[in-house]
Amino acid sequence: MEFHQPIAARVLEEAQKLGALPYPVGAESKYEIPPLFYRLSGTFRQANPQLEHCAIRINPNRGGEETILRILRESIASI
């Protein structure tokens, strides 16, 4: 998800408060229900440094599109 403003870190903080997971749990990740909202990988940030503060990764897991959109909207609105 790419934003027009450098709000990525703040969106991630707010998303976690709203129930999003901040990182996968490894081998158990196939059982995760809440969506993952997390920062770009180090390799991606190295290749695209301009996106570090303007983009996040979202893995919906089993959370569903309504949950993703709700967390995203509320996270941005609370900034």
Secondary structure as UniProt FT lines:
FT   HELIX           8..17
FT   TURN            18..19
FT   HELIX           26..31
FT   STRAND          36..38
FT   HELIX           42..47
FT   HELIX           49..51
FT   TURN            52..54
FT   STRAND          57..59
FT   TURN            61..62
FT   HELIX           65..77
//
